[in-house]
Amino acid sequence: MGKCELCSNEGSRMEANHKELGRIMVCQDCWVNLYDKNRMTCSVDASGGSCSCCSCR
């Protein structure tokens, strides 16, 4: 739990790799908004798994 780094709402947060801001913790509504507007970058992890924002692998 904590504050969304975009809208400051309290609650559960998800990690987003924002194109300009880098890794930020955001609420689900802001995550969906970033995804819909294509504002996140892919970040494939070291194990080769896909990132949380797309199906890049």
C-alpha positions in Angstrom: 0.0 0.0 0.0 1.1 3.5 -0.6 0.5 6.6 -2.8 0.3 6.4 -6.6 3.2 8.4 -8.0 0.9 10.0 -10.7 -2.4 10.7 -9.0 -1.5 10.4 -5.3 -4.4 8.1 -4.6 -3.8 5.8 -1.6 -4.0 2.0 -2.1 -2.5 -0.9 -3.9 0.1 0.0 -6.5 1.6 -1.7 -9.5 5.0 -1.1 -11.1 5.1 0.7 -14.4 8.1 1.5 -16.6 7.1 4.9 -17.8 8.7 6.2 -21.0 9.8 9.6 -19.4 9.7 8.9 -15.6 11.3 5.5 -15.5 10.1 2.9 -13.0 7.2 4.3 -10.9 4.5 2.8 -8.7 1.0 3.6 -9.8 -2.6 2.6 -9.0 -4.4 0.2 -11.2 -6.4 3.0 -12.9 -3.2 5.0 -13.8 -1.5 1.7 -15.0 -4.4 1.0 -17.3 -4.3 4.6 -18.6 -0.6 4.4 -19.2 -1.0 1.1 -21.1 -3.9 2.4 -23.2 -1.9 5.5 -24.2 1.3 3.5 -24.9 3.3 5.4 -22.2 5.2 2.4 -20.9 8.3 0.7 -22.2 9.1 -3.0 -22.2 11.4 -4.4 -19.6 12.1 -8.0 -20.1 13.6 -9.5 -16.9 16.9 -11.4 -16.6 15.1 -14.7 -16.7 13.7 -14.0 -20.2 10.1 -13.6 -19.0 7.8 -11.0 -20.6 7.3 -7.6 -19.1 4.1 -6.6 -17.4 3.1 -4.1 -20.1 2.9 -6.4 -23.2 3.6 -9.7 -24.7 7.1 -8.9 -26.0 8.2 -12.5 -25.6 
